[in-house]
Amino acid sequence: MPSFDSSRGRFKLADRHIAVFAYLLDKEVPPAELHHSLTELQRAGLVGPEGELSPLLRELLTALARPVVLVQAEITGQHGLLKHGLVVGQDAVFSHDAWPGEEESEYVPIEPQTLVREMARKVKLRRVHPGDPDTAEVSGIKTTMGVLDVIFTAVEGGPDDVAAAKAAALDALSATPLLAEPERSQLVELVLAMDSSWRITAGWEGEQGAQSTRSIAVWDCGHHGYWLRTQPEEPVTEGQVGPDSTLTVVRSSAGEIWDRLADLLPDTEELAVANA
């Protein structure tokens, strides 16, 4: 169910509720499949009986209708894929976070100067102490996506014991010439230690309506630290990557990733609103 907290200007909304707002903003009646969502919004007091939008929604809906920058964080972990994001409007910025098992995301207003900090929070960026002594010399791994699939298949649903899982993955890789030691063992270690994998994409409209995006993809491998996935190069489109596609991951640090998050955001002169 949608809900709101007027004291902090925050809302819990699902994508279908956002879709209802889009119709109402255009003075249109939502289609039949959204009537239940409209009723929920009316019960929550966010929409009136004649489709009137609550004044509490003004800043959020203005930002959603005319965003200057959109940031999406896609994070895959133990609970599957979660999507968080940021909506940067001309007069307000909203951060939204999903929660495992729940349909609604929480939309919260934030200050523009906290954008990079908010991006870092969404991916749990933190200082880590990466690397075991016997694998510290491995700073990068290059192979194929098919090799990664072999590892995931070997460890998925396999033994809970880490040593046994590692042995199973290495055995599955024994027939492939595409990855030698010590990179082979290191890649298996990274997969077994992975807390999450994530990518963040920033998009905006530039001059003459041109759409621009910048993205990074990262593996959060617990005590093995952060690894940037530089290939396949982001942004990756559906159907672009296959088993033969090159996979390259490079050891990184929290400080470097912070800087890369900041670099995702456009400079003022890159934005259409700055050149209007």
C-alpha positions in Angstrom: 0.0 0.0 0.0 1.2 3.5 -0.7 1.8 5.8 2.2 3.5 9.1 3.2 5.2 10.9 6.0 4.3 14.6 5.8 6.8 15.5 8.5 9.7 14.4 6.3 8.2 14.7 2.9 8.8 11.0 2.1 6.6 8.5 0.3 6.3 4.8 -0.2 5.2 4.1 -3.8 5.3 1.3 -6.4 6.0 1.8 -10.1 2.3 1.4 -10.8 1.4 4.3 -8.5 3.9 6.4 -10.4 2.2 5.4 -13.6 -1.2 6.6 -12.2 0.4 10.0 -11.4 1.6 10.3 -15.0 -1.9 9.9 -16.3 -3.4 12.3 -13.8 -0.8 14.9 -14.6 -1.8 14.7 -18.2 -5.5 15.1 -17.2 -6.2 11.6 -18.4 -8.1 8.7 -16.8 -5.8 5.8 -15.8 -6.6 2.6 -17.8 -8.5 -0.2 -16.2 -5.5 -2.1 -15.1 -4.4 0.8 -12.9 -7.8 1.4 -11.3 -6.9 -0.6 -8.2 -3.7 1.5 -7.8 -5.7 4.7 -8.1 -8.0 3.4 -5.4 -5.0 2.7 -3.1 -3.7 6.3 -3.7 -7.2 7.7 -2.9 -7.4 5.7 0.3 -3.9 6.9 1.3 -5.0 10.5 0.8 -2.6 11.3 -2.1 -5.3 11.5 -4.7 -8.8 13.1 -4.3 -12.1 11.6 -5.5 -12.0 13.5 -8.8 -8.3 12.7 -9.4 -6.9 15.8 -7.6 -3.3 15.4 -6.6 -2.3 16.2 -3.1 -0.1 19.3 -2.7 2.3 17.2 -0.8 3.3 15.5 -4.1 4.2 18.7 -5.9 8.0 18.6 -5.6 8.2 14.9 -6.2 6.0 14.9 -9.3 7.7 17.9 -10.7 11.0 16.2 -10.4 9.7 13.0 -11.9 7.9 14.8 -14.8 10.9 17.0 -15.7 14.1 15.3 -14.5 17.4 17.0 -15.1 19.4 13.8 -14.2 18.3 10.3 -13.5 20.5 7.9 -11.6 19.8 4.2 -11.4 21.6 1.7 -9.1 21.0 -2.0 -9.9 22.3 -4.2 -7.2 22.3 -8.0 -7.2 22.8 -9.8 -3.9 21.4 -12.6 -1.8 17.8 -11.4 -2.4 18.2 -11.0 -6.1 18.0 -7.7 -8.1 17.1 -4.5 -6.4 16.8 -1.1 -8.1 17.4 2.1 -6.3 17.8 5.6 -7.8 18.0 9.3 -7.7 15.8 11.9 -9.4 17.4 15.3 -9.8 14.9 18.0 -10.7 15.5 21.7 -11.2 14.1 22.5 -7.7 14.3 19.3 -5.7 16.2 16.0 -5.5 14.6 12.7 -4.4 16.4 9.5 -3.5 14.4 6.2 -3.8 15.3 2.9 -2.2 13.8 -0.6 -2.8 13.4 -3.3 -0.1 13.6 -7.0 -0.6 10.2 -8.6 -1.0 8.3 -5.3 -1.1 6.7 -3.7 -4.1 7.0 -0.1 -2.9 10.1 2.0 -2.9 10.7 4.8 -0.4 11.1 8.3 -1.9 13.0 10.8 0.3 14.0 14.4 -0.5 17.8 15.0 -0.2 20.1 18.0 -0.6 21.8 18.3 -4.0 25.3 18.5 -2.4 24.8 15.0 -1.0 24.4 13.3 -4.4 27.7 11.4 -4.4 27.3 10.4 -0.8 23.8 9.1 -1.5 25.1 7.0 -4.5 27.7 5.5 -2.3 25.2 4.7 0.4 23.0 2.8 -2.0 25.9 0.4 -2.8 27.2 0.2 0.7 30.6 1.7 -0.3 33.0 1.3 2.6 36.6 1.0 3.4 37.8 -2.6 3.1 41.1 -4.5 3.6 41.4 -6.4 0.3 43.4 -9.3 -0.7 44.9 -12.4 0.9 48.7 -12.6 1.0 48.8 -15.4 -1.5 46.7 -13.6 -4.1 47.6 -10.0 -3.5 49.7 -9.9 -6.7 46.7 -10.4 -8.9 45.4 -6.9 -9.8 43.3 -7.9 -12.9 41.6 -10.8 -14.5 40.7 -11.2 -18.2 38.6 -14.1 -19.5 35.2 -14.7 -20.9 31.7 -14.5 -19.6 31.3 -18.2 -20.4 34.1 -19.0 -17.8 32.2 -16.9 -15.2 29.0 -18.9 -16.0 30.9 -22.2 -15.4 31.9 -21.0 -12.0 28.4 -19.8 -11.0 27.0 -23.2 -12.2 29.6 -25.1 -10.2 29.0 -23.3 -6.9 25.2 -22.7 -7.3 23.3 -25.2 -5.1 26.6 -26.9 -4.3 28.3 -27.6 -1.0 28.1 -25.0 1.7 31.7 -25.6 2.7 33.8 -22.9 1.0 36.8 -25.2 0.4 34.6 -27.8 -1.2 32.8 -25.2 -3.4 36.2 -23.8 -4.5 37.4 -27.3 -5.4 34.2 -27.9 -7.4 34.6 -24.7 -9.3 38.3 -25.3 -10.1 37.4 -28.9 -11.2 34.8 -27.4 -13.6 37.4 -25.0 -15.0 40.1 -27.7 -15.5 39.0 -28.3 -19.1 39.2 -24.7 -20.2 42.4 -23.1 -21.5 40.9 -19.6 -21.2 42.2 -18.9 -17.7 45.4 -20.0 -16.1 46.7 -19.7 -12.5 46.9 -17.7 -10.4 44.0 -15.8 -12.0 41.9 -18.9 -12.1 41.9 -19.4 -8.4 41.5 -15.7 -7.8 38.4 -15.5 -9.9 36.9 -18.4 -8.0 37.8 -16.7 -4.7 36.1 -13.5 -5.9 32.9 -15.3 -6.9 32.7 -17.2 -3.6 33.4 -14.0 -1.5 31.0 -11.7 -3.5 28.6 -9.8 -1.3 27.0 -8.2 -4.4 27.5 -7.0 -7.9 26.2 -3.6 -8.9 26.1 -1.0 -11.6 25.2 2.6 -11.4 24.0 4.6 -14.5 23.5 8.3 -14.8 21.5 9.7 -17.7 20.5 13.2 -18.8 19.5 15.2 -21.8 22.2 17.2 -23.5 22.1 19.7 -26.3 19.5 19.3 -29.1 17.8 16.5 -27.1 20.7 14.1 -27.3 20.5 11.5 -24.5 23.8 10.9 -22.6 24.7 8.2 -20.1 27.7 7.2 -18.0 27.9 3.9 -16.0 30.2 1.8 -13.9 30.0 -1.8 -12.8 31.6 -3.2 -9.6 31.9 -6.5 -7.8 31.9 -6.1 -4.0 33.9 -9.1 -2.9 34.0 -8.7 0.8 37.5 -9.2 2.3 38.8 -9.4 -1.3 37.8 -5.8 -1.8 36.3 -4.0 -4.8 36.8 -5.0 -8.4 35.7 -2.8 -11.3 34.2 -4.7 -14.3 35.7 -2.8 -17.2 34.5 -5.4 -19.8 31.8 -5.8 -21.0 31.9 -2.0 -21.0 28.9 -0.2 -19.6 26.2 0.6 -20.4 25.4 -2.9 -21.5 22.2 -3.4 -23.5 20.0 -6.5 -23.5 21.3 -9.3 -25.8 24.7 -7.6 -26.2 26.7 -10.0 -23.9 27.1 -13.7 -24.6 29.4 -16.6 -23.4 32.2 -15.5 -25.7 32.1 -11.9 -24.6 35.3 -10.7 -22.9 35.2 -10.3 -19.1 37.7 -8.1 -17.4 37.8 -7.2 -13.7 40.4 -4.9 -12.1 41.1 -4.5 -8.4 40.0 -1.1 -7.1 39.6 0.8 -3.9 36.8 2.6 -2.1 38.4 5.9 -2.8 38.7 5.3 -6.5 35.1 4.1 -6.7 34.0 7.3 -4.9 35.8 9.4 -7.5 34.2 7.3 -10.3 30.7 7.8 -8.8 31.3 11.6 -8.8 32.5 11.4 -12.4 29.2 9.8 -13.5 27.3 13.1 -12.8 27.3 15.6 -15.7 28.9 19.0 -15.5 26.6 21.9 -15.8 27.5 22.7 -19.4 26.6 19.1 -20.4 22.9 19.7 -19.5 20.2 20.9 -21.8 18.8 23.1 -19.1 22.1 24.9 -18.8 22.1 25.8 -22.5 18.4 26.7 -22.8 
